[in-house]
Amino acid sequence: MKINYTIDAYETLIGLLDFIESHNSQGAAIRWFDRYEKYLKKILINGSQQRVCNNATFYKLKLRCIYFNDWVIAFSIHENFILIEVLLHTTFVALRPKAQKVPQSGPLKLQA
């Protein structure tokens, strides 16, 4: 299946690769990108089996999320392709709060 990117996700990826290359040895960005591509191809074969993101905004948009190192990859599935919609570092992603059980109300008992 073909993998496409939104403009924002693509620009984030290019910025990340530039950062990796500028702070590491020559060719580090290409090595990172090779690992990233292999991971995507392996995981996104069954993209529809991935859970909907556990982030309120992504959840409302019905985006699915996978994680690569410290990066969240939010994507949507289309008939002939997968669209990477967001590539975001995990430090910038807030998770949806889990539903909390509300205690059943009953008569109040005061202790003296």
C-alpha positions in Angstrom: 0.0 0.0 0.0 1.2 3.5 -0.9 2.1 5.9 2.0 1.5 9.6 1.5 2.1 12.6 3.8 0.3 15.8 4.6 2.4 18.8 4.0 2.8 19.4 7.8 3.9 15.8 8.4 6.3 15.9 5.5 7.9 19.1 6.7 8.2 17.7 10.2 10.0 14.6 8.8 12.4 16.7 6.7 13.1 18.9 9.7 13.8 15.8 11.8 16.1 14.4 9.2 18.0 17.7 9.0 18.3 17.8 12.8 19.6 14.2 12.9 22.2 14.8 10.2 23.4 18.0 11.8 23.9 16.5 15.2 25.3 13.1 14.3 27.8 11.5 11.9 27.4 11.9 8.2 24.7 9.6 6.9 22.9 9.3 10.2 19.7 10.8 8.8 19.7 8.2 5.9 20.2 5.4 8.4 17.4 6.6 10.6 15.1 7.1 7.6 15.8 3.5 6.4 14.8 2.1 9.8 11.7 4.3 9.8 10.6 3.2 6.4 11.1 -0.5 7.2 9.1 0.0 10.4 6.3 1.7 8.5 6.1 -1.0 5.8 6.1 -3.7 8.4 3.4 -2.1 10.7 1.2 -0.5 8.1 0.6 -3.7 6.1 -2.2 -4.2 8.6 -2.9 -0.5 9.4 -6.5 -1.0 10.0 -5.6 -3.2 13.0 -3.9 -0.3 14.7 -5.9 1.3 17.5 -7.4 4.8 17.2 -5.1 7.3 18.9 -5.4 7.9 22.6 -5.2 11.6 22.2 -8.4 13.6 22.4 -7.9 15.5 19.1 -6.6 12.6 17.1 -9.4 10.4 18.6 -12.1 12.8 17.4 -10.5 12.7 13.9 -10.4 8.9 14.1 -6.7 8.8 13.4 -4.7 5.7 14.2 -1.4 5.9 16.0 1.8 4.0 16.0 5.1 4.9 17.7 8.6 4.9 16.3 11.2 5.7 18.9 10.0 8.9 20.6 7.7 9.8 17.7 3.9 9.4 17.3 2.8 8.8 13.8 -0.9 9.5 13.4 -2.4 8.3 10.1 -5.7 7.6 8.3 -6.5 4.8 6.0 -7.9 5.4 2.5 -8.9 3.0 -0.2 -5.6 3.0 -2.1 -3.2 4.6 0.4 -2.3 5.4 4.0 -2.0 9.1 4.8 0.5 10.1 7.5 -1.3 13.1 8.9 0.9 14.0 11.9 4.4 13.2 13.0 4.8 14.5 16.5 7.3 14.0 19.3 5.8 12.2 22.3 6.5 15.1 24.6 3.9 17.1 22.7 1.1 14.6 22.8 -1.4 14.6 25.7 -3.3 11.4 26.2 -7.0 11.2 26.7 -7.8 10.8 30.4 -9.2 7.4 31.2 -12.8 7.2 32.2 -13.2 7.3 35.9 -15.8 5.4 37.8 -18.3 7.6 39.6 -19.3 6.2 42.9 -22.9 5.4 43.3 -24.6 7.9 45.5 -26.3 6.8 48.6 -27.2 8.3 51.9 -24.5 10.3 53.5 -23.2 9.0 56.8 -21.5 11.4 59.0 -19.1 10.3 61.6 -18.8 12.1 64.9 
